[in-house]
């Protein structure tokens, strides 16, 4: 009973102490998040081409580098040249 009371008192005291400064995230952290050890970006685009003389073709946009690299691996397995571009 005493332990619960102390925990409740500590929680109330922690909530009553507010932060006076409003920190703004940098551009990097505004566009990137970390979810379960994977970096999540808003703009990770995958392009591919069959050979060096062809122009790059847009394959898709992904929400994380992990997903984009997985798609790039599938394209490379088909014998295509792949470029993963992260917009910052």
N, CA, C and O atoms as a GROMACS GRO file, in nm:
protein
  352
    1UNK      N    1   0.083  -0.119   0.000
    1UNK     CA    2   0.000   0.000   0.000
    1UNK      C    3   0.087   0.125   0.000
    1UNK      O    4   0.060   0.220  -0.074
    2UNK      N    5   0.190   0.125   0.081
    2UNK     CA    6   0.280   0.239   0.089
    2UNK      C    7   0.356   0.256  -0.043
    2UNK      O    8   0.380   0.368  -0.087
    3UNK      N    9   0.392   0.144  -0.105
    3UNK     CA   10   0.464   0.149  -0.231
    3UNK      C   11   0.377   0.213  -0.341
    3UNK      O   12   0.427   0.295  -0.418
    4UNK      N   13   0.249   0.176  -0.348
    4UNK     CA   14   0.158   0.235  -0.447
    4UNK      C   15   0.142   0.385  -0.424
    4UNK      O   16   0.140   0.463  -0.519
    5UNK      N   17   0.131   0.423  -0.300
    5UNK     CA   18   0.115   0.565  -0.267
    5UNK      C   19   0.238   0.644  -0.310
    5UNK      O   20   0.225   0.753  -0.366
    6UNK      N   21   0.357   0.589  -0.284
    6UNK     CA   22   0.479   0.658  -0.323
    6UNK      C   23   0.491   0.667  -0.476
    6UNK      O   24   0.535   0.769  -0.529
    7UNK      N   25   0.453   0.561  -0.545
    7UNK     CA   26   0.458   0.562  -0.691
    7UNK      C   27   0.360   0.665  -0.748
    7UNK      O   28   0.392   0.738  -0.841
    8UNK      N   29   0.241   0.671  -0.692
    8UNK     CA   30   0.142   0.768  -0.737
    8UNK      C   31   0.190   0.910  -0.710
    8UNK      O   32   0.173   0.998  -0.795
    9UNK      N   33   0.248   0.933  -0.593
    9UNK     CA   34   0.299   1.065  -0.559
    9UNK      C   35   0.412   1.106  -0.653
    9UNK      O   36   0.419   1.222  -0.695
   10UNK      N   37   0.500   1.013  -0.686
   10UNK     CA   38   0.610   1.042  -0.778
   10UNK      C   39   0.557   1.073  -0.918
   10UNK      O   40   0.610   1.161  -0.987
   11UNK      N   41   0.454   1.002  -0.960
   11UNK     CA   42   0.396   1.027  -1.093
   11UNK      C   43   0.331   1.164  -1.099
   11UNK      O   44   0.347   1.236  -1.198
   12UNK      N   45   0.260   1.203  -0.996
   12UNK     CA   46   0.196   1.334  -0.991
   12UNK      C   47   0.301   1.444  -0.988
   12UNK      O   48   0.287   1.546  -1.055
   13UNK      N   49   0.407   1.423  -0.911
   13UNK     CA   50   0.514   1.523  -0.904
   13UNK      C   51   0.583   1.536  -1.039
   13UNK      O   52   0.620   1.647  -1.080
   14UNK      N   53   0.602   1.426  -1.109
   14UNK     CA   54   0.665   1.430  -1.241
   14UNK      C   55   0.579   1.502  -1.343
   14UNK      O   56   0.632   1.571  -1.431
   15UNK      N   57   0.447   1.487  -1.334
   15UNK     CA   58   0.358   1.554  -1.428
   15UNK      C   59   0.347   1.703  -1.400
   15UNK      O   60   0.324   1.783  -1.491
   16UNK      N   61   0.363   1.741  -1.274
   16UNK     CA   62   0.348   1.882  -1.241
   16UNK      C   63   0.469   1.966  -1.281
   16UNK      O   64   0.458   2.088  -1.294
   17UNK      N   65   0.583   1.902  -1.302
   17UNK     CA   66   0.702   1.973  -1.346
   17UNK      C   67   0.701   1.973  -1.498
   17UNK      O   68   0.725   1.870  -1.561
   18UNK      N   69   0.673   2.086  -1.556
   18UNK     CA   70   0.663   2.096  -1.701
   18UNK      C   71   0.789   2.150  -1.763
   18UNK      O   72   0.871   2.212  -1.695
   19UNK      N   73   0.805   2.126  -1.889
   19UNK     CA   74   0.919   2.178  -1.962
   19UNK      C   75   0.886   2.318  -2.010
   19UNK      O   76   0.778   2.342  -2.064
   20UNK      N   77   0.977   2.412  -1.990
   20UNK     CA   78   0.953   2.549  -2.032
   20UNK      C   79   0.997   2.573  -2.176
   20UNK      O   80   0.945   2.664  -2.241
   21UNK      N   81   1.089   2.494  -2.227
   21UNK     CA   82   1.139   2.513  -2.363
   21UNK      C   83   1.070   2.415  -2.457
   21UNK      O   84   1.054   2.297  -2.424
   22UNK      N   85   1.030   2.464  -2.573
   22UNK     CA   86   0.970   2.378  -2.674
   22UNK      C   87   1.077   2.349  -2.779
   22UNK      O   88   1.107   2.433  -2.864
   23UNK      N   89   1.134   2.232  -2.772
   23UNK     CA   90   1.241   2.194  -2.865
   23UNK      C   91   1.182   2.156  -2.999
   23UNK      O   92   1.083   2.083  -3.006
   24UNK      N   93   1.241   2.206  -3.105
   24UNK     CA   94   1.199   2.171  -3.240
   24UNK      C   95   1.299   2.072  -3.298
   24UNK      O   96   1.420   2.094  -3.288
   25UNK      N   97   1.251   1.963  -3.359
   25UNK     CA   98   1.344   1.866  -3.416
   25UNK      C   99   1.414   1.922  -3.539
   25UNK      O  100   1.359   2.007  -3.610
   26UNK      N  101   1.534   1.875  -3.563
   26UNK     CA  102   1.608   1.918  -3.682
   26UNK      C  103   1.541   1.858  -3.806
   26UNK      O  104   1.451   1.775  -3.795
   27UNK      N  105   1.584   1.902  -3.923
   27UNK     CA  106   1.526   1.851  -4.048
   27UNK      C  107   1.544   1.701  -4.060
   27UNK      O  108   1.456   1.631  -4.110
   28UNK      N  109   1.659   1.651  -4.015
   28UNK     CA  110   1.684   1.507  -4.026
   28UNK      C  111   1.581   1.430  -3.945
   28UNK      O  112   1.522   1.335  -3.995
   29UNK      N  113   1.560   1.469  -3.820
   29UNK     CA  114   1.469   1.394  -3.734
   29UNK      C  115   1.324   1.422  -3.767
   29UNK      O  116   1.237   1.344  -3.728
   30UNK      N  117   1.294   1.530  -3.838
   30UNK     CA  118   1.158   1.555  -3.881
   30UNK      C  119   1.118   1.458  -3.991
   30UNK      O  120   1.001   1.422  -4.002
   31UNK      N  121   1.214   1.414  -4.073
   31UNK     CA  122   1.185   1.324  -4.184
   31UNK      C  123   1.220   1.179  -4.155
   31UNK      O  124   1.182   1.092  -4.233
   32UNK      N  125   1.290   1.150  -4.047
   32UNK     CA  126   1.334   1.014  -4.017
   32UNK      C  127   1.286   0.973  -3.878
   32UNK      O  128   1.289   1.052  -3.783
   33UNK      N  129   1.243   0.852  -3.868
   33UNK     CA  130   1.199   0.796  -3.740
   33UNK      C  131   1.262   0.657  -3.726
   33UNK      O  132   1.305   0.598  -3.826
   34UNK      N  133   1.267   0.607  -3.607
   34UNK     CA  134   1.323   0.475  -3.583
   34UNK      C  135   1.213   0.386  -3.526
   34UNK      O  136   1.156   0.417  -3.421
   35UNK      N  137   1.183   0.277  -3.595
   35UNK     CA  138   1.078   0.186  -3.552
   35UNK      C  139   1.134   0.045  -3.546
   35UNK      O  140   1.167  -0.014  -3.649
   36UNK      N  141   1.146  -0.008  -3.426
   36UNK     CA  142   1.197  -0.145  -3.406
   36UNK      C  143   1.332  -0.166  -3.471
   36UNK      O  144   1.358  -0.270  -3.532
   37UNK      N  145   1.419  -0.067  -3.460
   37UNK     CA  146   1.554  -0.081  -3.511
   37UNK      C  147   1.570  -0.050  -3.658
   37UNK      O  148   1.682  -0.054  -3.710
   38UNK      N  149   1.460  -0.017  -3.728
   38UNK     CA  150   1.466   0.016  -3.870
   38UNK      C  151   1.440   0.165  -3.886
   38UNK      O  152   1.347   0.220  -3.827
   39UNK      N  153   1.522   0.228  -3.967
   39UNK     CA  154   1.503   0.370  -3.992
   39UNK      C  155   1.390   0.388  -4.093
   39UNK      O  156   1.389   0.326  -4.199
   40UNK      N  157   1.296   0.473  -4.059
   40UNK     CA  158   1.181   0.498  -4.145
   40UNK      C  159   1.192   0.640  -4.199
   40UNK      O  160   1.200   0.736  -4.123
   41UNK      N  161   1.192   0.652  -4.329
   41UNK     CA  162   1.199   0.782  -4.395
   41UNK      C  163   1.068   0.804  -4.470
   41UNK      O  164   0.990   0.711  -4.490
   42UNK      N  165   1.047   0.926  -4.509
   42UNK     CA  166   0.926   0.953  -4.585
   42UNK      C  167   0.946   0.934  -4.734
   42UNK      O  168   0.852   0.898  -4.805
   43UNK      N  169   1.066   0.958  -4.783
   43UNK     CA  170   1.090   0.954  -4.927
   43UNK      C  171   1.212   0.870  -4.960
   43UNK      O  172   1.324   0.922  -4.965
   44UNK      N  173   1.192   0.743  -4.984
   44UNK     CA  174   1.299   0.656  -5.032
   44UNK      C  175   1.251   0.600  -5.165
   44UNK      O  176   1.156   0.521  -5.171
   45UNK      N  177   1.317   0.641  -5.271
   45UNK     CA  178   1.273   0.604  -5.406
   45UNK      C  179   1.369   0.503  -5.467
   45UNK      O  180   1.490   0.508  -5.445
   46UNK      N  181   1.312   0.412  -5.546
   46UNK     CA  182   1.392   0.309  -5.613
   46UNK      C  183   1.377   0.330  -5.764
   46UNK      O  184   1.267   0.342  -5.816
   47UNK      N  185   1.493   0.334  -5.832
   47UNK     CA  186   1.497   0.345  -5.977
   47UNK      C  187   1.574   0.225  -6.032
   47UNK      O  188   1.658   0.168  -5.963
   48UNK      N  189   1.546   0.188  -6.156
   48UNK     CA  190   1.615   0.075  -6.217
   48UNK      C  191   1.637   0.100  -6.365
   48UNK      O  192   1.571   0.185  -6.426
   49UNK      N  193   1.731   0.024  -6.424
   49UNK     CA  194   1.753   0.025  -6.567
   49UNK      C  195   1.817  -0.107  -6.608
   49UNK      O  196   1.880  -0.175  -6.526
   50UNK      N  197   1.801  -0.142  -6.735
   50UNK     CA  198   1.852  -0.269  -6.784
   50UNK      C  199   2.001  -0.266  -6.814
   50UNK      O  200   2.070  -0.366  -6.796
   51UNK      N  201   2.050  -0.152  -6.862
   51UNK     CA  202   2.193  -0.138  -6.892
   51UNK      C  203   2.232   0.008  -6.875
   51UNK      O  204   2.147   0.093  -6.851
   52UNK      N  205   2.361   0.037  -6.888
   52UNK     CA  206   2.413   0.171  -6.862
   52UNK      C  207   2.368   0.273  -6.965
   52UNK      O  208   2.374   0.394  -6.938
   53UNK      N  209   2.325   0.230  -7.083
   53UNK     CA  210   2.282   0.325  -7.186
   53UNK      C  211   2.135   0.363  -7.174
   53UNK      O  212   2.093   0.462  -7.235
   54UNK      N  213   2.058   0.290  -7.098
   54UNK     CA  214   1.916   0.323  -7.079
   54UNK      C  215   1.900   0.434  -6.975
   54UNK      O  216   1.989   0.456  -6.893
   55UNK      N  217   1.787   0.501  -6.980
   55UNK     CA  218   1.759   0.601  -6.876
   55UNK      C  219   1.701   0.530  -6.754
   55UNK      O  220   1.648   0.420  -6.765
   56UNK      N  221   1.711   0.594  -6.638
   56UNK     CA  222   1.658   0.536  -6.515
   56UNK      C  223   1.506   0.539  -6.518
   56UNK      O  224   1.446   0.637  -6.560
   57UNK      N  225   1.445   0.431  -6.473
   57UNK     CA  226   1.298   0.422  -6.464
   57UNK      C  227   1.258   0.417  -6.317
   57UNK      O  228   1.324   0.354  -6.235
   58UNK      N  229   1.148   0.484  -6.287
   58UNK     CA  230   1.097   0.490  -6.150
   58UNK      C  231   1.026   0.359  -6.117
   58UNK      O  232   0.937   0.316  -6.190
   59UNK      N  233   1.066   0.296  -6.005
   59UNK     CA  234   1.002   0.171  -5.962
   59UNK      C  235   0.898   0.197  -5.853
   59UNK      O  236   0.788   0.142  -5.859
   60UNK      N  237   0.933   0.280  -5.754
   60UNK     CA  238   0.838   0.307  -5.647
   60UNK      C  239   0.899   0.386  -5.534
   60UNK      O  240   1.020   0.408  -5.529
   61UNK      N  241   0.812   0.429  -5.442
   61UNK     CA  242   0.854   0.505  -5.324
   61UNK      C  243   0.817   0.424  -5.200
   61UNK      O  244   0.709   0.366  -5.193
   62UNK      N  245   0.908   0.421  -5.104
   62UNK     CA  246   0.890   0.339  -4.986
   62UNK      C  247   0.903   0.423  -4.860
   62UNK      O  248   0.964   0.530  -4.861
   63UNK      N  249   0.846   0.373  -4.751
   63UNK     CA  250   0.848   0.444  -4.624
   63UNK      C  251   0.970   0.414  -4.539
   63UNK      O  252   0.988   0.479  -4.435
   64UNK      N  253   1.053   0.320  -4.579
   64UNK     CA  254   1.173   0.289  -4.501
   64UNK      C  255   1.283   0.241  -4.594
   64UNK      O  256   1.257   0.188  -4.702
   65UNK      N  257   1.405   0.261  -4.550
   65UNK     CA  258   1.520   0.214  -4.628
   65UNK      C  259   1.518   0.062  -4.638
   65UNK      O  260   1.557   0.006  -4.740
   66UNK      N  261   1.474  -0.003  -4.533
   66UNK     CA  262   1.472  -0.149  -4.532
   66UNK      C  263   1.382  -0.202  -4.644
   66UNK      O  264   1.421  -0.294  -4.716
   67UNK      N  265   1.263  -0.144  -4.659
   67UNK     CA  266   1.172  -0.188  -4.765
   67UNK      C  267   1.228  -0.157  -4.903
   67UNK      O  268   1.216  -0.237  -4.995
   68UNK      N  269   1.290  -0.040  -4.916
   68UNK     CA  270   1.347  -0.001  -5.046
   68UNK      C  271   1.461  -0.095  -5.086
   68UNK      O  272   1.471  -0.134  -5.202
   69UNK      N  273   1.547  -0.130  -4.991
   69UNK     CA  274   1.658  -0.220  -5.023
   69UNK      C  275   1.609  -0.362  -5.051
   69UNK      O  276   1.671  -0.434  -5.129
   70UNK      N  277   1.499  -0.402  -4.989
   70UNK     CA  278   1.441  -0.533  -5.019
   70UNK      C  279   1.389  -0.535  -5.164
   70UNK      O  280   1.409  -0.632  -5.236
   71UNK      N  281   1.322  -0.427  -5.204
   71UNK     CA  282   1.274  -0.418  -5.342
   71UNK      C  283   1.392  -0.412  -5.440
   71UNK      O  284   1.387  -0.473  -5.547
   72UNK      N  285   1.496  -0.340  -5.403
   72UNK     CA  286   1.616  -0.332  -5.488
   72UNK      C  287   1.679  -0.470  -5.505
   72UNK      O  288   1.726  -0.503  -5.614
   73UNK      N  289   1.681  -0.549  -5.400
   73UNK     CA  290   1.736  -0.684  -5.409
   73UNK      C  291   1.658  -0.771  -5.506
   73UNK      O  292   1.715  -0.851  -5.580
   74UNK      N  293   1.525  -0.756  -5.504
   74UNK     CA  294   1.443  -0.833  -5.597
   74UNK      C  295   1.470  -0.791  -5.742
   74UNK      O  296   1.473  -0.875  -5.832
   75UNK      N  297   1.490  -0.661  -5.764
   75UNK     CA  298   1.520  -0.613  -5.899
   75UNK      C  299   1.658  -0.659  -5.945
   75UNK      O  300   1.676  -0.696  -6.061
   76UNK      N  301   1.755  -0.657  -5.854
   76UNK     CA  302   1.890  -0.704  -5.889
   76UNK      C  303   1.890  -0.852  -5.923
   76UNK      O  304   1.966  -0.897  -6.008
   77UNK      N  305   1.803  -0.928  -5.855
   77UNK     CA  306   1.793  -1.072  -5.883
   77UNK      C  307   1.743  -1.096  -6.026
   77UNK      O  308   1.769  -1.201  -6.084
   78UNK      N  309   1.671  -1.000  -6.082
   78UNK     CA  310   1.623  -1.011  -6.220
   78UNK      C  311   1.725  -0.959  -6.320
   78UNK      O  312   1.699  -0.956  -6.440
   79UNK      N  313   1.844  -0.916  -6.271
   79UNK     CA  314   1.950  -0.872  -6.359
   79UNK      C  315   1.948  -0.725  -6.394
   79UNK      O  316   2.012  -0.684  -6.491
   80UNK      N  317   1.876  -0.644  -6.316
   80UNK     CA  318   1.867  -0.502  -6.344
   80UNK      C  319   1.964  -0.423  -6.257
   80UNK      O  320   2.000  -0.466  -6.148
   81UNK      N  321   2.006  -0.307  -6.307
   81UNK     CA  322   2.087  -0.214  -6.229
   81UNK      C  323   1.990  -0.129  -6.148
   81UNK      O  324   1.890  -0.080  -6.201
   82UNK      N  325   2.020  -0.111  -6.018
   82UNK     CA  326   1.925  -0.046  -5.926
   82UNK      C  327   1.992   0.069  -5.854
   82UNK      O  328   2.110   0.063  -5.819
   83UNK      N  329   1.913   0.175  -5.831
   83UNK     CA  330   1.958   0.289  -5.754
   83UNK      C  331   1.852   0.320  -5.647
   83UNK      O  332   1.735   0.338  -5.679
   84UNK      N  333   1.895   0.328  -5.520
   84UNK     CA  334   1.806   0.365  -5.410
   84UNK      C  335   1.844   0.507  -5.370
   84UNK      O  336   1.958   0.534  -5.334
   85UNK      N  337   1.748   0.599  -5.378
   85UNK     CA  338   1.773   0.740  -5.350
   85UNK      C  339   1.687   0.787  -5.234
   85UNK      O  340   1.565   0.766  -5.233
   86UNK      N  341   1.752   0.849  -5.138
   86UNK     CA  342   1.683   0.900  -5.019
   86UNK      C  343   1.674   1.051  -5.032
   86UNK      O  344   1.776   1.119  -5.042
   87UNK      N  345   1.552   1.104  -5.031
   87UNK     CA  346   1.533   1.249  -5.035
   87UNK      C  347   1.545   1.304  -4.895
   87UNK      O  348   1.482   1.253  -4.803
   88UNK      N  349   1.624   1.404  -4.879
   88UNK     CA  350   1.644   1.463  -4.746
   88UNK      C  351   1.598   1.605  -4.744
   88UNK      O  352   1.607   1.671  -4.641
   0.00000   0.00000   0.00000
